[in-house]
Every structure is written in C-alpha cells, then in structure tokens.
Amino acid sequence: MKVSDLPGRHSLFWKLACLLVAFCLLMIWLSWSWGRHMEKRNQFLSDEARGTLARYAADAERAWKEGEREGVDSWLRSMQWREAVWIGVIDGQLQSLSTRPLTDAEIQRLTFLRGPDWPIHKKGQPWLRVPFPGDPTAGSLIIELPERFLPGRYKLFWRVITNGVIPGLFTLLLCVGLYRLLVVPLNHLREQANAWRADQLNVRLSSGITQRPDELGELARAFDSMSERLQTTVSLQQQLLRDLSHELRTPLSRLRVASESEQGLLPLRERIGREVDVMQRLVEDTLQLAWLDTERAPLPDEAIQIQALWEMLTENACYESACPPGQLVCELDSTCWVRGNLNTLAQALENILRNAIRHSPEGGVVRLDGRRDGDYWHLWLEDQGGGVAEEDLQRIFDPFIRLDGSRPGDGGFGLGLSIARNAVQRQGGRLWAENAGAGLRLNLRLVADDNAVSPDAIAGRPAPTVDMCRPQIV
C-alpha cells in the first residue's frame, strides 16, 4: 500500500470510523446497563410485592401476639380467602404456630424456602419465608408466592423492546448520521450536475460543503472549479462568436461597397483579395484562440534556447516592418534555455514582439532581458511606446481589445496578446503586463531546462512552423 493511499487527518474515513465506534460502544453500554435492569425486573420481586409480603408478616405477628394459635388460625382463614395459595406461620424451629400441624410434604418444602430479596429462577410459584418484622426470631410467615407477584410477567414484551425496538431506534439514528454525512452532500452534487444539464452554469455549491476538509469537500471544490471553467469557456466562445460577427461586418461592408462600385476589374480584384485575406486571418486566429482556451491535451515539449529563437523571430520582423535590427536588442546569453513547445512559444513570442514594434515610436528600442528564478526563467520584453493605463493592463489580454481605437484589420484585431497568453499558459508558464520606464513591459515566466544540450544544438533544429511571411494578428 502506498503512503498516498492512507487516509489523511481530515479524511472522511475518520468521521465514519468515529461514528461507527461510538455506535458500537453505545450499543454495548445499552446492552449491559439495560440488561442488568431487566434482569432485576425479571428475577426479583418488585417493591410492591415485597411491601405486601412484609405487611402480611406483620399481620401474622400481630395475630400471634394477640390470640396465639387461635389468632393465627383466624388470620390464616382470612388469608386463604384473600390469597388462593398455601400460607403458614412457623417458629424458629420450623414448627407450626397454628393449631394445624405441618404435613411431611410441607416440612419437605420448608427446606427450599427463599427470602423476599432472593432471585426467582425456577418456574412455578416458590415458597417464601418472611420473618416477623417485630421479632424475627419469634416466627416467620411461609407463603406460596401468589402468581400476581411473580416477576417477568412482561418478559416477552421487554425482550422485544430491548432486543428489537431500542437497537432499531439507535440504528435509525446511525442511518440518519450517515445520511447527513454522505447522502446530503451527494444530493447537492447531483443538483449541481442537473443544473449543468439545464445549462445553468452559474450554479455553485454552498460554502458548507466546499469548506469541508474531507474527500467530499475536495469533490465539491472540484465540481465548483469545473463549473467555473465550463462557464468561462462557454462565455468565451459566445463572446468570440459575437465579436467575430461584429469584426466581420466591416470587411463584408467594404466588399459590398467595392462590388457595387464602378471601379476597374483589376483594382476590384485587388480590393477583394485584401478583404478576403483580412477575414481569413481573423477567422484563423479566432479559431486558434478558441482551441488554445479549450484544448487541454499536453503539448510535446523540448529544450528551447531563447537567444536563438529571438534571432530567428527578429530577422523576419525586421524584414516585414522595416525596423532596423539595432532597435531589437536581446540581453540574454546562450545559457537561457526553457522547456516548452517550440512552435507555440515561437508564435507567442512573435505576437508579443510585433505588438511592441507596432506601438514603439520611430527609433524606439525593443529590449528582451531576463533572469533565472528558481526552476523558472523570468523574461521581460520592454518597448518605449508610453505604456497603457493601469486599469487596462489586464484588458489588453482580452480578445478584440484595441486601446488605440484602430479599425479592424488596420492596427490588428486585438487577438495577438490573447493568443500569446493562452499559448504560454498551456506550457505551464505565465504572461502579464506592467508599465516600466518609457513603455510597456510584458513579463513571461517559463519553465527552465537544466538538461539542455550545448548552445549550438539549436542550429540544427527545424524552424518553427509559424507563418513568418505574413504579419501576425496583434
């Protein structure tokens, strides 16, 4: 068994174990205490019976003192009418105090006399000896126990109560405890699942379940996280569809105007070609952004040297934007190796670079620098474009956000940084923005690679499969 398979300190196992142990101990205590009580009720005379017998003995003593044998005879006759059992009065030598002597059978029975406080085990009606309360040595009352005084008359009833009803009630309480501990949270999880089925993705579980430290609490938090993820994904896709339809209206409107104009065939064809290219890039990047946000399959990774990747990207960027190579500065050395997917990281870094070039003033320098931070490399790319407002530092990563107010297709569609952030996050990294110096700084946190090969090894790698011949959507 693995250590991870053992229950934790807040595991549901301990709650169930404590509940079951408490139930077993309670049943054992109940069986012991209630069993002793019922044994006493079923084997010993009741207080009422002992009181009645003591009163009979006192009456017999009084009859003996007042009339001796004749008085005892008179009292015995009255008792025979009152109790339909054998009754006698004897002295300390087991001799009858009445005028009627004891028979041999009665004398034989006197050897098996019981006291009123003794347990009644035998079946039938035993004979009891009750000494005179005033002078126990003077005599005793001998009486065959009346049937109405026999203990255990409701023995079957109490057995049903003790062995059936009471354990059943405690078992019912155990079931209620298990229901509240297990079934109630599962019912809440089922309700949330039904809410998802009804497209109610905003439904969340109560804090009473999500704050539980056991496995059901972990499951509830996972449900809430999954619900939030589903809601975010669906909302993003719906927002992308709305924004995509909005962004497509402008090139479609221009196409309609161009098709209805009387310009020549060649200018019309060139115009239609440009608008179709704009719409194609918009659709492709929108689909790529949606794929990056929803696809969770791990990407193949490898060791990537940032310096070599930067040189490859800047060469294409300088060619397309006519930016002098001296304005794109990399202060990283050849020791900066990260772990990731080459194509995805190349596209993310290219989108960030082109965004910096587009917003930099004429002659502005774009600088890439970084430092090692534990198991990560912290890279940052700075431009000199004046930065953005503090409240917009997070908005620039939202799809179709253009802070400069450019029209669709001219200054970009506002998708580049969104694609870059999703691409970096898929590789276990992080991308965020901050104002620094004279412009905007975009920070990347990427997983470092300590097992990288020599710096010259990247020279033999194939170039990233990013279309470097067309401007990237930024």
N, C-alpha and C positions, 0 to 999 in steps of 0.2 A: 504494500500500500504506500502510495506517495504521501509526502507530508502535506501537499496541497489538498489531498482528499480528506484530511481530518477536519472535523468541524471547528470553526473559529469561535472566538469568545462570545460573539453575538449571534451565533448560528441558531437557526430555528430548532436544531436538534436539542439544545439545552432546554428550551422552553417546553418542548414535548416531553423530554425526559423528566423535568421537574413536575410537570402536570401529572404524568403517569405515576411517578414515585409518590407524590402527595396523595393521589387517589388510592394507591395500594396501601399506604400507611394508614389512611383514614379508614379504609375497609377493615384492615386488621384490628385497629383500635376499636372500631364499632363492633366487630365480631366478638372481641374479648370482653369489652365492658357490657354490651347489651346481652351477651351470652351469660355472663355472671348474674346479671339482673334477672333474666328469665329463668335461670336455674334456681335462683332463690324463690321466685314466684311459683315455680312448678314443683319444687321439692319440699318447701317449708310451709307450715301453716301461716295463714295471714294473721295480721294483728287482731282483726275482728274475731277470728276463730280462737286464738289464744286468750283473748279477753273473755269470751263466753265460757270457755272451759275453766278459767280461773274463777269466774263467778259461780259456776256450778260447784266447784270445790269449796268455796266459801259457804255456799248454802248447805252443803253436806256437813261441813264442820259445825255450823250453827245448829243443824238438826241433831247432831250427835251430842252437843253440849246441852241442848235444851231437853231432849227426851231420850237420850241414849239410843238403845236398839229400836225401841218403838218409834222414836222420832225419825231414825234413819229409814225404817220400813215405810213410814208415811211419806217421807220425801222421795224414796225410790219409786213408790207407786205413782206419785205425781210426775216424776221424770219419765217413767215408762210411757205415760200418756203424751208427754211433750216430745220426747225423742224416741223413735222406734228402733232403738239399739240396746245392746246389753250394757247395764250400768251396775256397778257395785262399789261398796265402801269397805276398805280393809285397814287394819292397823299396821304397825311396824313389823309384825311377824307374819304378815300376809294372811291374817285371819279375818273373816268377815265380821264387820261391826253391826250387821243386821241380824235378825232372828233366823234368817235362812242361811245355812252353811254353804260353802263352796263345793261344787262337784269336782271330781277328779279332772274332768276335761277343762274346767275353769281354772283349776290350780295349775294345769299344764300350760295354759295360755298366759298365766301370770309370769312365767319365765321369759316371755318375749315382749314385755312391756316397753313402751317408748315414752320419752318425755315430750312435752309440747314443743320444745325447741329443737327436736331432732328432725333430720330429713326424712321424708316419707318416700321410700324407694319401692317397696313392694306393692304389688297390685292388691286390690281388695281394700277392706276397712280395718286398719290396725287398731290394737288396743293401746290406750294411752294411760299413763299414770300421772295424776295431777295432785301433788301434796297439798295438805290443808295450808292455806296462807297464814293462819294464826300460829299454828304449832305443827310444822311438817313432820315431826316425829310421832305425833299422836295418830295420824292416819292419812289416808290418801283416797282420792276418787279414782276409780277404774272405769273407763268408758270406752266402748267401741266407737271409733270416730264416726260421727254422722256423715253421710255421703255429701251433704251440702258443704261440709268443711274440707273435703278432700282437695288438695292443691292440684293444679294442672287441669282444671276443668275446661279451660280455653287453650289447651296446649296446641292443638292443630291451628287455631286462629293465629296465635302468636308465632308459630313456626312460619306460617305464610307471610306474616308481617316481617319477621326477622330475616328469613331466607329469600323472600321474594320482593316484597314491596320496597323495603328500605334499600337493598342493593340496587333495585331498579331505579329508584329516585337518584341515588348517587351516580349511577351510570348515565342517567339522563343529564345530570349536571356536567359530567365529564364530556358528553357529546356536545352540550351547549358550549363548553370551553373550547373544544376542538373546532366547533363550527365558527366561533368568533375568531379563533386564531388562524384558521386556514381557509375556510369556505368564504367568509365575508370578503377578505382581500381578493380572492379569486373571482368573486362576483363582480367586484369593481373593475378588475382587469377585463372580464368578459364584457361589461358595459362599455368600456373604452373601445374594445375591439368592434363591438356593434356600432359604436359611434363612427369609427373609421369606415365601416361598411356603408354607413349612411352619409359619407362624405363630410362628416363633422370633425375635421382635423384639428380644430381648436380646443377640443375637449381634453382636459388634463385630470389626472388623479388627485385626490385630496392629499394634503400635507400629512395627515395621519398615517397614510400608507407609505408615501415616498420617504418619510423620515424614519421609518423603521430600520433598525440596524441589521436585520436578518436577511435571509435569502429572498423573502417576499418583498422586502423593501428594495433590494437590488433589482429584482424583476420589475417592480413598479417604476423605479427610476429609469430602467432601460426602456420600458414602454413609453414613458413621457419623452425621453430623448428621441426615440424612434418616431413618435407622433410629431414632435417639433421638427425633426428632419423631413418627414413627409410633407408637413405643412409648408416648410421653407422651399422644398423642391417644387411642389405644385404651384406655390405662389410665384416662384421664379419663372417657371415655364409659362404661366399665364401672363406674367409681366413681359416676358420676352416676346410672346405672341402679340401682345398689344403694341409693344414698342416696334417690333418688326413690321407690323402692318402700318404703323404710323410712318416709319422711316421709308417704307416702300412707296408711299403716296407721292413723295417729291419726285423721284426719278420717273415714276409712271406718268405723273402730270407733265413732266418735261418731254417724255416720249410722245404723249398725246399732242402736245403743242407742236413738237417737231414734225410729227406725221401730218398734221393739218396745215403746216406752213407750205409755202411755195418755193422753198429753197431747192437748190440743185440736188441731184441724186447722190453725188459724192459727199458733200457736207452732211446730208441727211444720214448717209450710211455711217460716217464717222461719229456723228452725234449719237445715233442709236447704239453703236458699238461701245462708246464710253459709258452710256447709261446702263447698258446690259452688264458691262464689267463691274460697275458700282453695285448693282443689285446682286450679282453673283458673289462678290466679296462679302457683301452684307449677309447674305443667306449662309455662306460657308462659315463665316466667323460666328454667327449666331448659333448655328448647329454645333460648332466646336465648343462654344461656351456651355451650351446645354449638356453636351456629352461630358465635358470635364466636371460639371457640377453633379451629374447623376451617376456616372460610371465610377465604381469603387474597386474594380479589379486592379491588383498591383501591377505597376509598370516594370518592365525589365530595367534593371539599373546597372551602372558601370562606373568606373572611375573617370572623372572629367577634370581636366586641367583648365581652370577659368582663364588663365592668361592666353592660352592657345585659342580657346573659344572666342574670347574678346577680339583677338586679332582677325579671326575669320569674319565675325559679325561687323566690325568697323570697316573692313575692306569693302563689303557690299554697301554699307550705309553711306560711306563717303562717295561711292560711285553714284548712288541713286540721288542723294541730296546735295551733291556738290559741296560737301562740307570738307574743309582742309583736314588732313589726318592729324595735324598738330593740335587740333582742338578736341580730339577724343583721346584722353590720357588714361592709361592704366598704371596704377602704382602698386599693383600686386606683382609678386615674383612667381617663379615657377614652382614654389612649394605649396601653392594653394590648389589643393585637389579636393573635390567634393564627390559625393556619391549620389547618382541620380540617373534619370533617363536623358540621354544626350539630346534627342530631338525636341522633347518637351521643354527642357531647360533652355535650349537654344532659342526656341520661339519666345519663351517668356522674357529672356534677357534682351532679345531683339526688339520686342514690343516696348520694353522699358527704355532702351536706348533711343529708338526712333521718337518716342514721346518726348524725351529730354532734348533731342535735336530740334524738334519742331517748336518747342517752347523757349529755346535759348535765343538770346538776341544775336545779332550779327557779330561775329567774333567771339561769342561766348564759349567757354570751355566746359566740356562734359567730362567729369572725372570719376573713375572707378577705383575704389580702395576697399580695404577690409582688414580684419584681424581674426586670429584664432580665438574661439571662445569655448573652451572645454571640448566637447565632442562635435562642435559645430564651427562653421565659418560664418562670421558676420560680415557681409558685404554691403556696401552702400554706393549708390550712383548719384552724383550731385550735378545739377545744372545751374545756370545763372539767369534763370528766367523770372526771378522775382518771387517764386513760391505761390502758394494759394492761401486763402483764408483758413483759419484754424478749424472752422466748422465744416470746411469742405475736404479736410484731409482724409476722411473716411468715404465721402461721397464719390471721390474720383475713381473708386474701385467698383462702383455700381454700373451696370450695363447702360449704355446710351446716355451717359452723363458727359456733356460738353460745357465746361465752365466758360469757354471763350465765346459761346453763342454761335459758333460756325454752323453753317447749314450742312445737312447730311452729305457725306462724300467729299466735301472740300477739305475740312480740317480733321476728318476721321469720323467714325461712328460712335466713339466712346466705348469701344469694346476691348481695346488692347490691354488696358490695365486689369480689366476683369478676367480676361483670358490668362494673363500673366499670374495673377494671384491664385487662380484655381490650379494652374499648372504647378506652381511652387508648392501649394498645399498638398497636392497629390503625391509629392515626393517627400513628404514629411517635413517640409520647411514652412517658412512664414514670410509674408511680404507686407510691409506697412510704410507709411509716408510721414514725413515731418519736414518742417521748414528749417533750413540750416544755411547760414551765411547769406549769399545773394540769391539763392534759389531754393528749389525743392530737392530734398534728399529721399530717395527710395531705398529702403533697407531690406536686405534678403538674409534670411537665416537658413543655411543649408547644412546638411549632414556632412561632416568631414570624412575623408577617406584616408586612413593611416596605412593602408596596404597598397598604395598606388605604386605603379611602376615608374621608371625613370621619366623625366620631363620630356624626353624625345619620343616617347612611345606614342604620344597622341598624333605625331606627324603621320603615322601610318594608318590612322583611323579614317573611315569614310566621313565625308561632310554630312552635317545634319540634313535630314530630309525636309527642310523648311524651304519654301519657295522664296529664294532670295532675290528673284528677278522682278518682283512686284512690290510696291510699298505695302507694308503691313498695316492692318486696320488699327488705329490708335485713337 
